Structures are given as C-alpha cells and as structure tokens.
Amino acid sequence: MRSAAFGGFFVLVVTLFMGCGRDDQEEMDVLARVGNEVITAEEFQLNYEFGHAHLRRGDDPKRQYLQYMIYEKIMAEEAERLGLDTAQAVVHSLRTLREEMLIERVFEENVLSEIEVTADEVEQAVNRSAVSFKFRFIPAFSEQKADAVYKDVIARNFDEVLEEEMASFRDLDVPIGEVTSPYTRSDEVDPAVLEVIQDLEIGMPSEPMQFGPLWYVFEVVDIRRDRLSEADYQQRGQTHRTRIFNQKAMEAGSKFTASIMEPRNVVTKRDGFEVLVDALWSWYSHETPARNLLHYIEEQGWDQPFTRLLVSNYDLPLVIFEGRTWTLRVFLEHFTPGRYIIRPDDRQEFRARLADVVALVVRDYVFLRIADDESLDEDAEFQRTVSLWKDKWMFQQFRSHIETHSESPVAAFVERYADSLATNEHRVTVDEARLEALYRSEPEKNLHMTVHLFKNNSNKQPFPIVDPNWVGR
C-alpha cells in the first residue's frame, strides 16, 4: 500500500495573516505590564474584537476587558509559582501546539512566502466575476452513451434529447436534481465545469465530459455581463486576491509536499494497517480520544479489547520510509487524534480516511524535522504565540485549582487577591493614553455580536481570548 495522501492538510489561515507579518525586531506596542509579562495593543485589540460579546458591555467595556486579561496573567503567574506548569494537560497542549505551529511554519517559509498575486490577476478575476452563465446538461452512464447523446443533440435539438434522456433516468429512479442552473457567476461555477462552458457558443452542445461517475453534455442557455464601476473593482478586489492566493497556495503546497515525500518512498504495510483499522474503528466507535493513544494505554492503564489488540501488535510493522520501519507503537507515539479528524460513521470511509491519516502523520514527522533543521522555533512571533497560549492554559490550571475551594472562580480570585491588586503587589501598569486611542470594529446590525476566528487547517483559534466565565461583577 503506497501512501499518496500527503496534501490534505494544506489550507492555512491565509485570509487572516496574509500580508500581516511583522519584523521580529519591531518594538512591542505595550498596552499593559503585569510583572514581567506584557499585553500588547495588538493582542488586546484582537482579543477584544474576537472575544465574547457579553464581556464587552458596561460603561467602560475596554477597560473592563483589559482587567480580565490582567487577571488571567496574574493567575498564570500564580500557577507557575505553584508548579502547575508540569500538569499533563499543559505539557500535552504545549507539545501539540508547538508541533502544529512548526508544521504551519514549514509551509509559510517554503510555500506562502513565495506566492505573489499581481494586480492584473485580480483585475481579470473581477472581470470574470461579472459574467454569469445559465447552462444545462444531459447526464449519461457511460462515455459511449454520452457520445451518442452528443450526436443526437447535433442532429436534432437539446430540448428533445433532454426530455427523452431524463425520462429514462426517472424510470431508473436515479436522482439527478436540477439540470438547468440559475444565472451563476463564473467564480461560483465549479472550475472543471467552467472550463467546459466558458468558450461555448449559446445553444451549442459541449463534447462529452466526465465528472465523477457520470458523463455530461452541456449547453449554455444564456450569458449575462454586469457593468463594473471603479467601486466594484475595489469592493471585489480583496476577495478575489484572497481566492487567487489560496488557490496558488493549494497548488504550490501540493507540489512542495510531493517534492518532499515522494523521494522517501513511503509504504504502508497491509497487516499492520488492518490491525490499526480494527483497533481504532472499535476505539472511535466507543468514544473519540482527545489525547495521544499511548496516554490512555500506558499512563491510564485502559484495558479494553481495542487497547489489548494494539498492545499485542506493538511490534508489527506499519510504515516503511527512508530505510526505517515504524511499528504500530512508534506510529502511536506520533499520532495525535485532535489533529487528524476521523469519524466512525461508515467503516469503509473510516478505513480510507485512516489510510490518509497514516500518510499525514509521516509527512508531519518529516516536516517537523525540516522545522528543526531550519530552527523555525526561534522566530520571535512563534515564541510569543506559544507564550500566550501557555499563559492561557496556566490560567485554566489555576482556575481549576481555586475552584476546589469556591463555586465561583471569579469570586474566589477577587477575594483572594483583592488586597494585592489594591496595593499593586503584582506590578500592574496600564498605558492609559494608548488604551483610549484603541478602537473596536463593531458589526453594523448587532453591536454585541460574538465573532470568533478559526484556523482552517485545525479549526482552532489562532490566538487565545478571554475566558467567557468572566462576567460583570
């Protein structure tokens, strides 16, 4: 079984971060200091704008929101003092975050940084978006049948042939759906279909084309072209720039991944893979694991039929690449369930997805070695992001710690640290002028709308936000 599914990961948060990099040496725009820690103006603004709306209410919402961020920094300091940074949840989260970010950095350095989108490309895309097609098609089960349909349409007309062919599909109880489209902008048409119809004359059939299991003969019914103003180019430009960037990123990412992985000749061994399928199908049907599977097997001592199956086959070869062999246990060391989504809905689909996941785990292992060779973890922005998430998880550990003594973590914190805050024991300083200068983007129709950002590749937030349990006191 040769592994080929190495490119499924690629979409990054390019829509959020494209063109937003900053010089590592750029001085931080500090809004507040909490002991040795800082809260920058940018971090506050992102947190505030994409945090929970119910925390942005009151007479002075910005100041109150910043206070919540300061509280969380102090609680993270207290967690550090108590040694809670060694908690398994923190260690696991930091390891997972670091690996995910380094894999992203490999793509950013080797793929995204090389992509350019020109003004001409954007203008052409906007022009194409002004064209709308109304088209229809006749489906066929085979190329031979589609060719006969095409010749029949040429000899007679599309309407007659369409009516006859659709009658046969109805007799076979085959759902085809609508065979005539509404007016659809070219940038909303499937690219494969657009390639067929964009050069067709109105009323002329296309030659047979295969899409999925069926063949189709297309006909363009009508074409509309909208007039574009300068405002249209400005309004649509960024959307199309992002779309072009993402398309180029997907293509370049696939090529880059192939160039890295194909020479390594990755082969999945059938016997080991079948054991993995049986064990994980049973495991995921029982419950979806959140942590590395060895955590449950070797640290928590789970004793289930699926864990016994894995343990008894630990030494069975699963993957061979670069002259090395990964056994089932070595694979489990590198497999993080939260990063590779698998759903136990259908066993065949589960099996196919797991084959892709095995390939992706190997690919990520290789990319992490590349990141290590290129010292990508020394980047200042990378280290800052890791630090912010560590503070967040330390705050959560400390909150759990004080919840054992009080039903309300907020009340417990305020009661415990009110005096030290009043005397500024934690050395909290706020740049009042900078705080007043900040603004918040508000949705026009709902001033209290909660909008969160998520990374496409992991469905996780790109930066931590204030805990929703901080409520008005």
N, C-alpha and C positions, 0 to 999 in steps of 0.2 A: 504493500500500500504506500504509494509515493505521496507525500504531503505537499499539497499545492496551495492551500487556502491561507496564504500569508498576508493578504492585503485587506482583510475585512475590517481592520481597526481604524483606518486612517483619519476619518474626519475629525479635525480638532476644532478648538473654539476660535477659528479664524475670523468669524464675524465679530467677535468681541475684541480680539487682540491685534487684528491686522493693522499694522502701522502704528501700534501703540507702545512699541518698545522704548526703553529709555536707557541712556548711558549709565553704566554701572557706577560711574564716578559722580553722577549727578547728586548734589547735596539734597538730603531728605527735606521735604517741606513739613516740618514738625508742627503738629497742632497741639499735642499734649505729651507730657512726660510723666511716667509712673515708675519711680525708682530709676532703674537702668533701662527700662523699656520705653518705647515711643509709640505714639499713634500719629501717623502722618495725615495730612489734609486729604490726600487721595484715598487712603484707606478708610477714613471716616466717611467721605462722600459716597464711595461705592457701597459701604456697609449701610449707610443711611438710606440711599436711594433704592437699594435692592433688598433691604431688610423687611421686617414685618410691619405692616401699616399701623397696627394698633399701638406700636411703640413710638409712633411719630405724632402723637396727639398731645394736646395740652397747650398751655400758654407759651411755653418756650421749648418746643419739641427738639430742636437741635441740641440745646444744652443738656436736656434730659437724656437724649440718646447717647451723647458723648459720655454722660455719667455712667450709663450702663456699660459702655466699653471700658471705662476706667475700672469699674467694679470687677469686670471679668479679668482684667490684667492683674489686679491685686489678688484675686482668688487664685489665679495661675501661679503667682509668686508664692502664695501660702502653700499651694500643692507641692511646689518644688521644695520648699523648706521641709515639708513633711515626708519627702521622698516618694511621692506618688508618681513621679516620672518613670518609675520602674514597673508600674502596673501593666499587666499583659495587654489591656485594651489600648493603652497609649503606645507601647512598643510596637504592637501589631499595626496600628493605624499609621504610625510614622514610617514603618518599613514599606507598607503598601503605597502610601502617598509618594514617598521618595522614588520607588520604582516606577510608578505611573508617570510622574513628572519627568524622570530621566528618559523614559521612552518617548514622551512628547518632545523633549528637548532634542533628541536624535533627529526626529522629523523636522523640527523647526530649523535646526542648524544645517541639515543636509538637503532639505526639500523646500520648506516655506521661504527660507531666506533667498532662494534662487528664482522665485517666481515674480514675474513682472506683468502688470496689466496696463496696456497702453490706452491713451485717450481715444485712438482710432477704434480699438476693440470695443470700448464702452459705447462709442457713438454708433457703431454698426449694430451692437446688441439692442440699443434703444430703438433704432430704426426697424429692426426685425420685430420688436415687440409691438410696433404699430400695425403690423399685418395680422389679420385674423382670418382663419380658414374655416369654412364649413365643408365637411367631407363625409363620405360614407364608404362602406366596404361590403364585399361579399366574402364570407368565410368558406373554406374548403378543408377537407380532412387530409388531402394529400397534394403533392406538387402536380401530379398528373391531372387530378380533378381541377385544381386551380388554373392550370394551363388551358383546360377545356372551357372553363368559365370565362377566362380572358378572351379566348377566340370567339365565344358565343356573344359576349358583350360587343366586340368589334363588329360582328355580323349583324346583330340586332340592336338592342339598346340596353342600358344599365337597368332601367326600371323593370323590364320584363324578366330579365335573368335574375335580378334580385328577388322578385316575388316568387319565382319558381324555386330558387335555392333555399330561401328562408322557409318555404313550406316543407321541404324535405328535412330541415333541421327541427322544425316543430314536430314533425312526425316521429323523429328520433328522440324527442324530449330533451334536446340539447340546448341549454340556456346560452344565448349569445348576447343578450342585452340590446341596447340601442345601437342600430347600425348606422345611424346618421348623427353626427356630432352637432352640438350648437356651435355658434361662432366662437372659435377658440384662438387666443393669441398664440403666435408661433412659439413664444417662450414657455407656454403651458402645454404644448404638444409633446408627446414622447419623442425624444431625439431620433429614434430609429424610424418612427412614422413620419416625422418632419422631413427626414432625408428623402423619403419616397414621394411625398406630396408637394414639396416646395417648388419643384420645377414642372409640375403637371399643368397642362392647359385645362381650363374649366371644361368639364364634360368628357375628358379623355381618360380612359382607364389606365391604371398602372400595370406593369408586368407583375406577375405573382411574386409575393414576398412572404417569407416565413417569419412568424413571431410566435414563440412558444411552440405548442403542439400543432397549431393550425397554420394554414396558408391563407393569404388575403389578396383580393384585388381591390384597389382603392380608386375612388373618383372624387375630384374636387368639385363641389357644387357651386361655391362662390368664394370670393376673396374680397376682404374689405381692408382699406388702408386709412388709418387715422392721421389727421394732420397734427404735426408736432410743433409746439411752441418752445421757446428757449426755456421756459419754466418746466416743461415736460422733460427736457433733457436733464435739467438739474435735479428734478424730483426722482426720476427713474435711474439716474446715473449711478448712485451709490449701490442701489440694489443689484444692478447688472454687474458692477465692478466686483461686488462680493460673490455673485454667482459665477462669474468667469474665474475669479481667484480660486473658489472652491473646486471648480471643475478641473482647473490646471493642477491643483493640489492633489486631487484624487488620482489623476493620470500620472503625475510625477511621483507620487507616493507609491503607487503600484510598481512603477519601473524601478524605483530605488530599492524597494523590498525584494523584488525579483533579482536584482543585481547582487544583493547581499546573500540571499538564501539559496538560490539555485546552485551556485558552486559548492554549497555544503552538502548537497545530495541527501536531503532529509528523507528517511524511510521509516514508516510506522509498521511495526511487526504485528501481524494479524492476531496471533494467540494472545499477546499481551493486551491488545486493543479490545478483543472480545471480552476478556475478564474485566477490563475497565468499564466497558459498556454495561455489563451485567451488574457490577457493583454500584456504579453511580446512578443507573436507572432506578435501582431499588432505593438508594440513599435519597435521591431527589424526590422520589415518589413518597418517601416517608416524611422528609422535610428538606427545604433548601438550606444548605450550610452557608454560614456567614463568614467563617474563618477558614484558614488553611486546614485541610482534612486531617493532617497529622496532629493538629491541636486536639481534635476530638478523639483520635485513636490512641495517641501516645501520652498526652497530658491529662485528658479527662477520662481515659480508660473506657471509652464506649465499647460495648460488647453486643454487636448486632450481626445478623447474618452477612450484611454487606461489608461491615468492617472486618469480620473474620475472613471473608473472601479476599479482600485486599491484602491483609497481613500474610495470609498463607501463600500469596503470589508476589510478595515484595520483590523477589529476585528475578521475576520474569521480565525479559527484555521488552521494552515498549517502543523506543525510538532509537535509531542509529543515525548519527551525523558527525561529520568531521573526524571519523575514525573512532568515535566514542559511542558508548551504549548507555542509554538511560533505562534503568529498570523502572518498574511501576513505582517503587518507593522514591526514587530520585525525581520522577515526574511529579509526585505528590508534594515534594519539597518546594517545587516552583509553581504549583498550581494554586492560584488564589481565586476562589469561587466568585467573590464580589466583582472581580474584573472581567470575568468571562461568563456572561449570562447564558444559562441553559435552562430550558423549561421542559418538564416531564409531561407534555401534553400528548405526544404521539411517539412511540418507541422508535420508529424509523427516522422521524425528524430529529429526535434526540440523538440518535446514533450519528446522523450526518453532521449535526452541529458539534458533537463531541470530537469528531474527526477534525473539524476546523479548529476547535479549541486546542487540541494537541499541537497542531501546527503553529498556532498563535503563541502558545506557551514557549515553544522552542524559539520562535522568532524573537519574542521579548527577551529571552535569555541572551540571545546573540546581541540584541540592541543594548542591553544593559552593559555588556562587555565593551561595546563601542563607546557608550557614555563614560565608562570608567577610563578607557584609554584616552578619551578626549577631555577628561576632567570637567565634565559638564556640571558636576555638582558644586564646583567652585564659583559659579556665576552668582553675583550678589542678589539678583532678583529671585533666583531659585532658592537661595538660603533664606531670604526674607519670607517667602511664601511658606516654606517649611516651618519657620519660626512662628508665624501667625497661626498656623494650624496646630502646632504643638501647644501654644498658649490656650487655644480653644479647647483642646482635649484635656489639658491640665485643669482648666476651669471646670469642665464637666466632672472630672475626678473629684475635685474639691467639693463641688456641689453635692455629689453623691455622698461624700464624707460627712458633710454637715446635715444632710437630710436624715441621717440616723439619729440626730438629736432634735430635729424640729420638722414639722409637717410642711413648713414653708421655707425653702432655701433663701428666698429674698429676705424674709423677716429674720431668719437666723443670722444671715450675713450682716444685715444692718445692725442688729442687736449686738453682735459680737465685735464689730469693727467701727461702730459709730464714734467712739471716743478717739480712736486712732485716726479716723478720717478728719474729725474736727480739728485735731492738733497737727494734721498733715504728716503723720508718722511715716506714711508711705511715699513722701516727697512727690506729691502730685502737683503739677503746674500746667496751666492751660493758657495758650496764646489767645486771649480774648478778642483781639482785633482780627486775627485770622479766622476765628470761629464766626464772627459776624459777617465776614466777607464771603463765606461759603453760601452757595445757593443749592436748591434742590429742584430737580426736574419733576413736575407733577403732571400726571395724566389729566387731560382736559375735562373728561367727563366724570372722573372719580378721583377726588383728591386723596382718598385713603385706600387706594388700590395697592395690594401687595404684588410685586413683580420680582420673581427670583430668576437668576441666571444659572444655566446648567451647561456643562461641557458635553458636547455631542458624543465624544468617544466613551465616556464613562457615566454620563447622566449624573455627575456630581457637581457641586457648586465650585466655581473657580477660586473663591476666597471665602473665609468664614464670615458669618453675620451674627449679630447679637441674638442671644437665646430668646425665644418667644415668651418664656415664662417670666421675663422681667415685665411687670405690669405697674401701672401708676400707683405710687404709694401715698 
